[in-house]
Amino acid sequence: MKKTKVYILIYLSMMLPVLLSAAALNKYTAPAQSVTSVQSKATVNKSIYIDFREQVRGYSPEKKEKMKTYYRKKLKESIRRKNLDAAAHYERLLGILNSK
């Protein structure tokens, strides 16, 4: 009986620092991402791109260039902020502006 208590004390003395250090690292682990949270992201409706294409069709070349400059700036900002959804959106708008 006395031998069992000694083994338990040795085991606890060995495991206590491990358990305490693991608890301190929990705040640095990334949270689990569920499938529903990924699927529920709002995406831009495709009709917006169709309407944008129709709207810019009548714009002058100067106005199109100003818009390209603006959307390039927004694209760079969104890439810098690592907002890939916004970057894809601005890239698509630039593609529409560059098409004839």
N, C-alpha and C positions, 0 to 999 in steps of 0.2 A: 504494500500500500504506500509506504513511504517512497519507494522507488518510482511509482507512478506519478506522485506529486512532483518529484524532482524533474522528471521528463516533461511534465506539463509546464513547469516554470521555465525550463530551458527552451522549450518550443515557443512559448509566449514571448520570452525575451528576444528570440531570434525573429519572430514574425511581427512584433509590434512596430519596429522602425520601417519595415517594408509596407505594412498597411498604412501607416501615417504618411509616408512619402507618396504613395499611390493616390491618396485622397487629395493631396496638394496639386497633383497634375491633372485632375479632372477638369479644371477650368480651362485648360489649354487644348482639350480634345474638341474636334469639330462635332457639332450636334448631328444626329442622324437625320437624313433627309428622306422623307417619305415620298412614295410615288405620287400621291395625290397632291402634294405641295408643288411638285414639278409640273404636273399637268394643269394645275389651276392658274398658272401664270397667264396674265392677260396678254394677248397678242393683238397686233394691229389688224384691223379688218382689211381684207384685200380690196374692198370697194374704195377705200381711202386712196390707195395707189392708182386706181383707175380714174377716180375723180381728179387727183393731182395731175395725172398725165393729160387729161382733157383741159384742165385749167391752164397749165403752162404752155400748151400748144400755141396759144395766141400771144404769148409774151414776146417782147422784143429781145434781140440777142444781148443787149446791155443788161436788161433786167435778169435774164437767165444767168449771166455771168456773176451778177451780184448774189443771186441765190446760190449758185455753186460755191462761191467763196464762203458764204454763211454756213452752208451745210458741210463743207470741208472742215470748217472750224469746229462745228458741233460734233462731227465724226471724231476728230482728234481728241476733243475733250472727253467724249464717252469712252474712247479706247484708253485714255489716261486714267479714267476712273474705273476701268475694267467693267463697264456696263455694256456687255456684248449685245444685249437686245436692242439698246438704243443705237449702238454702232451699226448693227445690221439694218436698222430702219433708215438711218441717214445714208448708208451706202446704197440702199435701194432707191432712195429719193435722188441721189446723185446719178445713179444709173438712168433714171427716167429723164433727168435734165440733160444728160449727155446723148440720149437717143434722139433720133431725128423725127 
